[in-house]
């Protein structure tokens, strides 16, 4: 090997260096891809945990929505209560009750939402009135 022609020796060392560069580049690409995949999984996991935390019953709203029968999903998509009532009349009572309860537990459906909004509006109005009275004093 030491007695080899210098031209061949240079060619050999150049090829070894090029091979090492390719290995380093490929290793960096794989590390970057693995890091990107890990970050994407972390982000998805965080979003999932936030959805679960926001749900009153601890069910993932997205999973519940995707598991709904097509008629119920269409009623939720339209955001029309009368369509949901029609589905309740046409669908098997137990099946509807099961899915509807899951909707409540996931936060897709808030029972008495209008009443709660009205109460909240009254509370806000009372706070505003109290603040106005305090300013006059």
Secondary structure, DSSP 8 states (H G I E B T S, - for coil): -TTS-HHHHHHHHHHHHHHHHHHHHHHHHHHHHHHHHHHHHHHHHHHHHHHHHHSTTS--HHHHHHHS-HHHHHHHHHT-HHHHHHHHHHS-HHHHHHHHHHHHHHTSS-TTHHHHHHHHHHHHHHHHHHHHHHHH-
